[in-house]
Amino acid sequence: MSRSPDPVVVVVEDEQQIRRFICSALQAGDCHVIEAETTARGLIETQSRKPDLLILDLGLPDGDGLEVIRRVREWSALPILVLSARAGEGDKVAALDLGADDYLTKPFGVAELMARVRALLRRTALARGVESALVRFGTVEVDLAGRNVTRDGETVHLTPIEYKLLAHLVANAGRVLTHRRLLAEIWGPNHVEHVHYLRVHMASLRRKLEPTPAFPAHIRTETGVGYRLVL
Amino acid sequence: MLFPLAVLFSAIRLGRGPAVFAALLSVVLFDVFFVPPRFTLGVNDLQYLLTFGVLLVVALITAELAAGLRTQRDVAKEHGEQAGALYAVARELSAALTVEQVSEVAARTVREVFGARARLWLPDDDGRLKSVDDADCDGPPDARVCEVWQSGRAEGSSDGTLYVPLPGPMRVRGVLALRRADSTDVDAPERRRLLDALASLLGIALERMHYVTVAQRTGIEIETERTRNALLAALSHDLRTPLTAIAGLADTIALTPPLLSAEQSELVSAIRVEALRTGTLVHNLLDLARFEAGGLRLRREWLPVDEIVGASLQACTSVLTRHRLELDLPANLQMIEVDAVLMERALGNLVENAAKYTPAGSTIAISARAAGEHMEVSVCDDGPGLPDGPAEDLFGRFVRGRAASGVSGTGLGLAIVDAVVRAHGGRLRAANRAQAGACFTLELPLGSPPLVEEPVA
């Protein structure tokens, strides 16, 4: 089996020192890295190099990182990892709602960065390969084809809403799904403000699937933002 | 027939007394000079006595009517003068921009109209009454000023000073003290009415000034908050950026060949840990700054308690590796309406504290229960417990429980928890457990959560 070529990553970040350590970490992780300092340059590189991943700082000097996400999403579904130095949840949610896949708040370490990068690249690899209908996390097995969920080998009874939620999380494993997005997908666009629906059903899903529902290992809460399934 | 004319004239010019005198005099003169026998008071014909009587009555009625007219004219004139004076005061007050100007107008008017000395007592920002003008009388107001201020009714004192409240449309705005001189007349009803009108004008002017100040202050506050938020955001960005570089570059040293010695990699790891910790500190400080300035708005949402607990545990996974966790969260707990991000940090701080201040292997127990009107979320441990003294002392900023214990920290953790819980209308309690260890409890108000109906899917 021939080894697939190294993944290509575009890094758009204006701070030289931060760019430097991100790039060396990515190179150590066998990625081919292309650097950009501005949104304009970032967009050009993303269009011409067709990368496997875009790492994007939201606070760039020549424009808003959100604009880059919007432009890229017009023609590509490539994974986008957002870096933010702002404390509020607002811009993260905005970035994710526009189609970013994950975010990191500064300051962060290389280990955190690489964990996110690997998760996003794995998603791309999975999407390229044969879509697996059987997904496992912990002792839970989700059979998307048979609409069947088991835990420790025993069938778990989920309500239709819970199953839809789970299926959506599984299909987007590793990505952060905002409240708004989940609500729109499952309840429809008229219910995007009813976050408490989502929370209640998520809580009961956890009680059925997580060994310690109040300290979930897989169905993680991204406070103020949304949820993420960690496989 | 000239006599009634004389009576009328004297009544108009000189008043009632002289007019009556003129009436009597005219009858006598008529008797002496025109009625025979002349030049005596005697009368030959008794018929003249009737004439005298009629003459006298006519003269007296004329005098009375004329004198009445005169009084009315005088009253009208005085009313006119008073209205003029009040109009002038009103005009001056409407042009006044400061409390000092109002005070000056009051003093001048009282001097000119009442011939008395005036002093204005007004409340300061703390509600204490202060004299406006005289720097030499800066002492506390005497008891009567406060009494008038509270009752809103004018009162006199034994030394001849009259205290008049200054009523604005909403409330009493101050007290005017009138020190009477000998010529002062404020007891006549119309003088009193004049004084009351003056007091009302002063009250309205002061109230207007009060609201102008309030409006200006609100404007300044909005502007300050905007500036502050922009500043904090910039500060946050400017501090996080170098910290990110430090942590990341330290990691890079460790990951770049050649491999470091054990000691070197420990140093590098320490750099990374400290940089990340400083990041947390920046976060805490900025949050606290926002809280103190009152600029932090809660984004309240209905949340299941176990989601908050889960998120806060997730956020401090790294410090929990050497502790046992015990969770007691009933499945049917009511949701609470809180700011998810802040509450996660509050609970996370408590868990982190429990992990930091207890030895490895200790148990951290997190429980929640609805108790009456409140949801109680507790974080307890079986460590050494709280130091002696009131537990609330620990909630201050930069206060650290066991300074000598060698645990790194800044003493901001509990201050933030306390601030967050207070902002939610709740309370933070801390106590030692009967067995061993400390217990921190968040007491949050329960509301009525929205219904969640299962839509037909």
Interface residues (C-beta under 8 A of the other chain):
Chain A: E15 Q17 I18 R20 F21 I22 S24 A25 A28 G59 A85 R86 A87 E89 K106 P107 F108 G109 V110 A111 L113 T159 P160 I161 K164 W187 V195 H196 Y197 R199 V200 H201 M202 A203 R206 R207 T212 P213 A214 F215 P216 R220 T221 T223 G224
Chain B: A233 S236 H237 R240 T241 P242 L243 T244 A245 I246 A247 G248 L249 D251 T252 L255 T256 R272 A275 L276 G279 H283 L286 D287 R299 E301 W302 L303 P304 D306 E307 V309 G310 A311 L313 Q314 A315 L325 L327 L329 A331 M335 A340 V341 E344 I366 P449 P450 V452 E454 P455 A457
